Amino acid sequence: METVVGYHTAQPGYLVQFYTIKVQRRRVGLQQVRDEFRRENLCLHHKVPHLFVTSQWQQQNRMSCLYLGYRLFWALYFLVWAVWAWVGSMGYNAPLHLKIHFLLYLTNWSILVLAVDTSLQAINVILHLKKVSEDGEAQYPAMPTRLKVSWVFSNVIGAIHALITASYWITVYPNRSDEKLTEIGVNTHIMPVLYVLLDSMVSATPRRLLHAYQPALYMLAYTLFNLMYYLCGGLDYLGRPALYPILDWTRPGSTIGIMSLVIVLLVPFLHALLCGLYATRVKAWRILKISRYVREDDETDQGEEGSQEQKV
């Protein structure tokens, strides 16, 4: 932490007044990027755990029922749609053996993970509010395991849902005549990425560039699962050997090449974009924090001056 000293004039003709505000020191430019690549940033430790259960825009030492409502809304929303998507997959009247195909697709894996993630975040916020209410303390001595798990889920669903949305609307939807835009399609291929973008600007959860390995490993796990399913003779619900056009193992060379680029380059790139949103959010918060301090200081000064005039 460091003290930033500045000055302003409350009104013309008055002496220049100095003010101080405690802000966390942040180096910019290449040094800040280098700091992101420190080895400890591979891990799931953080010095300020309560950031994972608060909004960027609330006062960190206070409870926020508004943020709790935000978390509960998204948890309920994606839980409902995860169940509804499974029930409605392949048609609401489809036999059970067809509905099992729901678990074969990356989109459906990820909507289930998103439902778990939003539910866990809501639980974490509830437990945090309970802690603040009982102990009067918002700080944590160490990073709880439940917050580490939530951090991993958030890292995974961010980049993966951005990938799913882009790849679906570019490669899948235009090339398959059986694909129709339904309420399930909207809530599995549009709403998740909108939520990710919104949450990147609302939540105080940090992002680390080196955590790109987490969504990359998730994507690798699905790719290996997809390959094993193909080798075992698995087909999609219409009897086709490829669950996705870019995962067509009848052309192993191109599929391996494409998925290597996706895992090694595209997923980390999408994760880096979300890290950029995180940095933008924090920068905006810092600017607003300093400007609010100056404004409140001005109002205090004007109030004191008015009191002096009344006394005279």
ROVOLUM-220571 format. One record per residue (C-alpha): residue number from 1; x, y, z. Coordinates in Angstrom, 1 decimal, m for minus. Layout:
ROVOLUM-220571
nr->NUM; u->X; v->Y; w->Z
...
end
This chain:
ROVOLUM-220571
nr->1; u->0.0; v->0.0; w->0.0
nr->2; u->1.1; v->3.6; w->m0.6
nr->3; u->m0.2; v->7.1; w->0.1
nr->4; u->m1.2; v->9.1; w->m2.9
nr->5; u->m1.1; v->12.9; w->m2.2
nr->6; u->m3.1; v->15.3; w->m4.4
nr->7; u->m4.6; v->18.7; w->m4.2
nr->8; u->m7.7; v->20.6; w->m5.3
nr->9; u->m9.3; v->24.0; w->m4.7
nr->10; u->m12.7; v->23.8; w->m3.2
nr->11; u->m13.7; v->27.2; w->m4.5
nr->12; u->m12.0; v->30.0; w->m6.5
nr->13; u->m10.0; v->32.3; w->m4.2
nr->14; u->m9.5; v->29.7; w->m1.5
nr->15; u->m6.1; v->28.2; w->m0.6
nr->16; u->m5.0; v->25.0; w->m2.3
nr->17; u->m6.0; v->22.1; w->m0.1
nr->18; u->m4.1; v->18.8; w->0.0
nr->19; u->m5.7; v->15.4; w->0.5
nr->20; u->m4.3; v->11.9; w->0.9
nr->21; u->m5.9; v->8.6; w->0.1
nr->22; u->m4.6; v->5.1; w->0.7
nr->23; u->m4.6; v->3.1; w->m2.6
nr->24; u->m2.9; v->m0.1; w->m3.5
nr->25; u->0.2; v->0.4; w->m5.5
nr->26; u->0.0; v->m0.9; w->m9.1
nr->27; u->2.9; v->m0.9; w->m11.5
nr->28; u->1.9; v->m0.6; w->m15.1
nr->29; u->3.3; v->m1.6; w->m18.4
nr->30; u->5.8; v->m4.4; w->m18.9
nr->31; u->6.5; v->m4.8; w->m15.2
nr->32; u->2.9; v->m5.5; w->m14.4
nr->33; u->2.7; v->m8.1; w->m17.2
nr->34; u->5.9; v->m9.7; w->m15.9
nr->35; u->4.4; v->m9.9; w->m12.4
nr->36; u->1.5; v->m11.9; w->m13.8
nr->37; u->3.9; v->m14.6; w->m14.9
nr->38; u->5.4; v->m15.2; w->m11.5
nr->39; u->5.4; v->m18.9; w->m10.5
nr->40; u->3.1; v->m18.4; w->m7.5
nr->41; u->0.4; v->m17.2; w->m9.8
nr->42; u->0.0; v->m20.7; w->m11.1
nr->43; u->m1.5; v->m21.6; w->m7.7
nr->44; u->m4.9; v->m20.8; w->m6.1
nr->45; u->m3.7; v->m18.6; w->m3.3
nr->46; u->m4.8; v->m15.0; w->m2.9
nr->47; u->m4.0; v->m12.5; w->m0.2
nr->48; u->m7.5; v->m11.1; w->m0.2
nr->49; u->m10.0; v->m14.0; w->m0.2
nr->50; u->m13.1; v->m11.9; w->0.5
nr->51; u->m12.8; v->m10.5; w->m3.0
nr->52; u->m14.3; v->m13.8; w->m4.2
nr->53; u->m17.5; v->m13.2; w->m2.3
nr->54; u->m18.1; v->m9.5; w->m2.9
nr->55; u->m18.9; v->m7.2; w->m5.7
nr->56; u->m16.2; v->m4.9; w->m7.1
nr->57; u->m18.5; v->m1.9; w->m6.4
nr->58; u->m19.5; v->m2.5; w->m2.8
nr->59; u->m17.7; v->m1.5; w->0.3
nr->60; u->m15.6; v->m4.6; w->1.1
nr->61; u->m16.1; v->m4.5; w->4.8
nr->62; u->m19.9; v->m4.4; w->4.6
nr->63; u->m22.6; v->m6.9; w->3.8
nr->64; u->m24.4; v->m6.5; w->0.5
nr->65; u->m27.9; v->m8.0; w->0.2
nr->66; u->m28.0; v->m6.7; w->m3.4
nr->67; u->m25.0; v->m8.8; w->m4.3
nr->68; u->m26.5; v->m11.8; w->m2.6
nr->69; u->m29.7; v->m11.3; w->m4.7
nr->70; u->m27.5; v->m11.2; w->m7.8
nr->71; u->m25.8; v->m14.4; w->m6.9
nr->72; u->m29.1; v->m16.2; w->m6.0
nr->73; u->m30.7; v->m15.1; w->m9.2
nr->74; u->m28.0; v->m16.6; w->m11.5
nr->75; u->m27.7; v->m19.7; w->m9.4
nr->76; u->m31.4; v->m20.4; w->m9.8
nr->77; u->m31.5; v->m19.3; w->m13.4
nr->78; u->m28.8; v->m21.7; w->m14.6
nr->79; u->m29.9; v->m24.6; w->m12.3
nr->80; u->m33.4; v->m24.4; w->m13.9
nr->81; u->m32.0; v->m24.2; w->m17.4
nr->82; u->m29.5; v->m27.0; w->m16.9
nr->83; u->m32.3; v->m29.3; w->m15.8
nr->84; u->m34.7; v->m28.0; w->m18.5
nr->85; u->m32.0; v->m28.4; w->m21.2
nr->86; u->m31.5; v->m32.1; w->m20.2
nr->87; u->m35.3; v->m32.8; w->m20.1
nr->88; u->m35.9; v->m31.0; w->m23.4
nr->89; u->m32.8; v->m32.4; w->m25.2
nr->90; u->m33.6; v->m34.3; w->m28.4
nr->91; u->m37.2; v->m33.2; w->m27.9
nr->92; u->m39.4; v->m33.3; w->m24.8
nr->93; u->m41.0; v->m36.6; w->m25.9
nr->94; u->m37.7; v->m38.3; w->m26.9
nr->95; u->m37.0; v->m41.8; w->m25.4
nr->96; u->m34.5; v->m42.0; w->m22.5
nr->97; u->m31.7; v->m43.6; w->m24.6
nr->98; u->m31.6; v->m40.5; w->m26.8
nr->99; u->m31.6; v->m38.2; w->m23.8
nr->100; u->m28.4; v->m39.9; w->m22.6
nr->101; u->m26.7; v->m38.2; w->m25.6
nr->102; u->m27.1; v->m34.9; w->m23.7
nr->103; u->m24.0; v->m35.9; w->m21.7
nr->104; u->m21.9; v->m36.3; w->m24.8
nr->105; u->m21.7; v->m32.6; w->m25.8
nr->106; u->m19.3; v->m29.9; w->m24.6
nr->107; u->m22.1; v->m27.4; w->m24.4
nr->108; u->m24.0; v->m29.6; w->m22.0
nr->109; u->m20.9; v->m30.4; w->m19.9
nr->110; u->m20.3; v->m26.7; w->m19.6
nr->111; u->m23.9; v->m25.7; w->m18.7
nr->112; u->m23.9; v->m28.2; w->m15.9
nr->113; u->m20.5; v->m26.8; w->m14.7
nr->114; u->m21.9; v->m23.3; w->m14.9
nr->115; u->m24.9; v->m24.3; w->m12.8
nr->116; u->m22.6; v->m25.8; w->m10.2
nr->117; u->m20.4; v->m22.7; w->m10.3
nr->118; u->m23.2; v->m20.2; w->m9.8
nr->119; u->m24.7; v->m22.3; w->m7.0
nr->120; u->m21.3; v->m22.6; w->m5.2
nr->121; u->m20.8; v->m18.8; w->m5.5
nr->122; u->m24.2; v->m18.2; w->m4.0
nr->123; u->m23.4; v->m20.5; w->m1.1
nr->124; u->m20.1; v->m18.8; w->m0.6
nr->125; u->m21.7; v->m15.4; w->m0.4
nr->126; u->m24.3; v->m16.7; w->2.1
nr->127; u->m21.5; v->m18.2; w->4.3
nr->128; u->m19.6; v->m14.9; w->4.0
nr->129; u->m22.5; v->m12.8; w->5.1
nr->130; u->m23.1; v->m15.3; w->8.0
nr->131; u->m19.4; v->m14.8; w->9.0
nr->132; u->m19.7; v->m11.0; w->8.8
nr->133; u->m22.9; v->m11.0; w->10.8
nr->134; u->m21.5; v->m13.3; w->13.6
nr->135; u->m17.9; v->m12.2; w->13.7
nr->136; u->m18.1; v->m8.7; w->12.4
nr->137; u->m15.0; v->m9.6; w->10.3
nr->138; u->m14.9; v->m9.7; w->6.5
nr->139; u->m11.3; v->m10.9; w->6.3
nr->140; u->m10.0; v->m14.5; w->6.0
nr->141; u->m6.7; v->m15.7; w->7.5
nr->142; u->m6.2; v->m18.0; w->4.5
nr->143; u->m7.9; v->m18.9; w->1.2
nr->144; u->m10.7; v->m21.4; w->2.0
nr->145; u->m10.9; v->m24.5; w->m0.2
nr->146; u->m14.4; v->m23.7; w->m1.3
nr->147; u->m13.2; v->m20.4; w->m2.7
nr->148; u->m10.4; v->m22.1; w->m4.5
nr->149; u->m12.8; v->m24.6; w->m6.1
nr->150; u->m15.1; v->m21.7; w->m7.1
nr->151; u->m12.1; v->m19.8; w->m8.6
nr->152; u->m11.3; v->m22.9; w->m10.8
nr->153; u->m14.9; v->m23.2; w->m12.0
nr->154; u->m15.0; v->m19.5; w->m12.8
nr->155; u->m11.8; v->m19.7; w->m14.8
nr->156; u->m13.1; v->m22.7; w->m16.7
nr->157; u->m16.6; v->m21.5; w->m17.6
nr->158; u->m15.3; v->m18.0; w->m18.7
nr->159; u->m13.1; v->m19.1; w->m21.6
nr->160; u->m15.0; v->m22.2; w->m22.4
nr->161; u->m18.4; v->m20.6; w->m22.8
nr->162; u->m16.9; v->m17.9; w->m24.9
nr->163; u->m15.4; v->m20.7; w->m27.1
nr->164; u->m18.7; v->m22.6; w->m27.2
nr->165; u->m20.7; v->m19.5; w->m28.3
nr->166; u->m18.3; v->m18.5; w->m31.0
nr->167; u->m17.8; v->m22.0; w->m32.4
nr->168; u->m21.5; v->m22.9; w->m32.3
nr->169; u->m22.7; v->m19.9; w->m34.2
nr->170; u->m19.8; v->m20.0; w->m36.7
nr->171; u->m19.3; v->m23.8; w->m37.4
nr->172; u->m22.4; v->m25.7; w->m36.1
nr->173; u->m25.6; v->m23.7; w->m36.5
nr->174; u->m25.0; v->m22.7; w->m40.2
nr->175; u->m24.0; v->m26.2; w->m41.2
nr->176; u->m26.6; v->m28.5; w->m39.7
nr->177; u->m30.2; v->m28.4; w->m41.0
nr->178; u->m31.5; v->m30.0; w->m37.8
nr->179; u->m30.3; v->m27.1; w->m35.7
nr->180; u->m33.1; v->m24.7; w->m34.8
nr->181; u->m33.0; v->m21.7; w->m32.5
nr->182; u->m35.1; v->m22.6; w->m29.4
nr->183; u->m35.3; v->m21.3; w->m25.9
nr->184; u->m32.9; v->m24.1; w->m24.9
nr->185; u->m30.5; v->m23.0; w->m27.6
nr->186; u->m30.6; v->m19.4; w->m26.4
nr->187; u->m30.0; v->m20.3; w->m22.8
nr->188; u->m27.1; v->m22.7; w->m23.6
nr->189; u->m25.4; v->m20.8; w->m26.5
nr->190; u->m26.1; v->m17.1; w->m25.7
nr->191; u->m27.0; v->m16.5; w->m22.1
nr->192; u->m23.9; v->m18.2; w->m20.5
nr->193; u->m21.4; v->m15.9; w->m22.4
nr->194; u->m23.6; v->m12.8; w->m21.6
nr->195; u->m23.4; v->m13.9; w->m17.9
nr->196; u->m19.7; v->m14.3; w->m18.1
nr->197; u->m19.2; v->m10.8; w->m19.5
nr->198; u->m21.6; v->m9.2; w->m17.0
nr->199; u->m20.0; v->m11.0; w->m14.0
nr->200; u->m16.5; v->m9.9; w->m15.2
nr->201; u->m17.7; v->m6.4; w->m14.6
nr->202; u->m19.7; v->m6.9; w->m11.4
nr->203; u->m17.9; v->m9.5; w->m9.3
nr->204; u->m14.6; v->m8.7; w->m7.5
nr->205; u->m13.2; v->m12.1; w->m8.3
nr->206; u->m9.6; v->m11.7; w->m9.7
nr->207; u->m8.3; v->m13.4; w->m12.8
nr->208; u->m4.7; v->m14.5; w->m13.4
nr->209; u->m3.2; v->m15.0; w->m16.9
nr->210; u->m1.4; v->m18.1; w->m15.8
nr->211; u->m4.7; v->m19.8; w->m14.9
nr->212; u->m5.3; v->m20.3; w->m18.6
nr->213; u->m4.1; v->m23.8; w->m18.1
nr->214; u->m7.4; v->m24.6; w->m16.2
nr->215; u->m9.8; v->m24.1; w->m19.2
nr->216; u->m7.2; v->m25.6; w->m21.5
nr->217; u->m7.1; v->m28.8; w->m19.4
nr->218; u->m10.9; v->m28.9; w->m19.4
nr->219; u->m10.9; v->m28.6; w->m23.1
nr->220; u->m8.2; v->m31.4; w->m23.4
nr->221; u->m10.3; v->m33.6; w->m21.1
nr->222; u->m13.3; v->m33.2; w->m23.4
nr->223; u->m11.3; v->m33.8; w->m26.5
nr->224; u->m9.9; v->m37.1; w->m25.1
nr->225; u->m13.4; v->m38.1; w->m24.0
nr->226; u->m14.7; v->m37.4; w->m27.5
nr->227; u->m11.9; v->m39.4; w->m29.1
nr->228; u->m12.6; v->m42.4; w->m26.8
nr->229; u->m16.3; v->m42.2; w->m27.6
nr->230; u->m15.5; v->m42.4; w->m31.3
nr->231; u->m13.0; v->m45.3; w->m30.9
nr->232; u->m15.7; v->m47.2; w->m29.0
nr->233; u->m18.0; v->m46.8; w->m32.0
nr->234; u->m20.2; v->m44.0; w->m30.6
nr->235; u->m22.5; v->m42.0; w->m32.8
nr->236; u->m24.5; v->m38.8; w->m32.2
nr->237; u->m28.3; v->m38.9; w->m31.8
nr->238; u->m28.8; v->m38.9; w->m35.6
nr->239; u->m26.3; v->m41.7; w->m36.2
nr->240; u->m23.4; v->m39.5; w->m37.3
nr->241; u->m19.8; v->m40.4; w->m36.2
nr->242; u->m18.9; v->m36.8; w->m35.4
nr->243; u->m20.5; v->m35.0; w->m32.5
nr->244; u->m19.0; v->m31.7; w->m33.8
nr->245; u->m17.8; v->m30.8; w->m37.2
nr->246; u->m14.4; v->m29.8; w->m35.9
nr->247; u->m14.1; v->m33.1; w->m33.9
nr->248; u->m14.5; v->m35.4; w->m36.9
nr->249; u->m12.1; v->m38.3; w->m36.1
nr->250; u->m12.6; v->m39.8; w->m39.5
nr->251; u->m10.1; v->m37.1; w->m40.5
nr->252; u->m7.7; v->m37.4; w->m37.6
nr->253; u->m4.9; v->m35.2; w->m39.0
nr->254; u->m7.0; v->m32.1; w->m39.4
nr->255; u->m8.9; v->m32.8; w->m36.1
nr->256; u->m5.7; v->m33.1; w->m34.1
nr->257; u->m4.3; v->m30.0; w->m35.7
nr->258; u->m7.4; v->m27.9; w->m35.1
nr->259; u->m7.9; v->m29.1; w->m31.5
nr->260; u->m4.2; v->m28.4; w->m30.7
nr->261; u->m4.6; v->m24.8; w->m31.8
nr->262; u->m7.8; v->m24.5; w->m29.8
nr->263; u->m6.3; v->m25.9; w->m26.6
nr->264; u->m2.9; v->m24.2; w->m26.9
nr->265; u->m3.8; v->m20.9; w->m28.4
nr->266; u->m7.5; v->m20.1; w->m28.7
nr->267; u->m8.6; v->m21.0; w->m25.1
nr->268; u->m5.6; v->m19.1; w->m23.5
nr->269; u->m6.4; v->m16.2; w->m25.8
nr->270; u->m10.0; v->m16.0; w->m24.7
nr->271; u->m8.9; v->m16.3; w->m21.0
nr->272; u->m6.5; v->m13.4; w->m21.6
nr->273; u->m9.3; v->m11.3; w->m23.0
nr->274; u->m11.3; v->m11.9; w->m19.8
nr->275; u->m8.2; v->m11.0; w->m17.8
nr->276; u->m8.2; v->m7.7; w->m19.8
nr->277; u->m11.8; v->m7.1; w->m18.7
nr->278; u->m10.8; v->m7.8; w->m15.1
nr->279; u->m7.9; v->m5.2; w->m15.4
nr->280; u->m10.3; v->m2.7; w->m16.9
nr->281; u->m12.8; v->m3.2; w->m14.2
nr->282; u->m10.2; v->m2.7; w->m11.4
nr->283; u->m8.8; v->0.4; w->m13.1
nr->284; u->m12.3; v->1.9; w->m13.4
nr->285; u->m13.0; v->1.1; w->m9.8
nr->286; u->m9.8; v->2.9; w->m8.7
nr->287; u->m10.6; v->6.0; w->m10.7
nr->288; u->m14.1; v->6.2; w->m9.2
nr->289; u->m12.8; v->5.5; w->m5.7
nr->290; u->m10.3; v->8.5; w->m5.9
nr->291; u->m12.9; v->10.8; w->m7.5
nr->292; u->m15.5; v->9.9; w->m4.9
nr->293; u->m13.0; v->10.6; w->m2.1
nr->294; u->m12.3; v->14.1; w->m3.6
nr->295; u->m16.0; v->14.8; w->m4.0
nr->296; u->m16.8; v->13.8; w->m0.5
nr->297; u->m13.9; v->15.9; w->0.8
nr->298; u->m15.3; v->18.9; w->m1.1
nr->299; u->m18.7; v->18.5; w->0.4
nr->300; u->m17.3; v->18.3; w->3.9
nr->301; u->m15.2; v->21.4; w->3.3
nr->302; u->m18.2; v->23.3; w->2.0
nr->303; u->m20.3; v->22.2; w->5.0
nr->304; u->m17.6; v->23.4; w->7.4
nr->305; u->m17.4; v->26.7; w->5.6
nr->306; u->m21.1; v->27.2; w->5.8
nr->307; u->m21.0; v->26.5; w->9.6
nr->308; u->m18.3; v->29.1; w->10.0
nr->309; u->m20.4; v->31.7; w->8.1
nr->310; u->m23.4; v->31.0; w->10.3
nr->311; u->m21.3; v->31.5; w->13.5
nr->312; u->m20.0; v->34.9; w->12.2
end
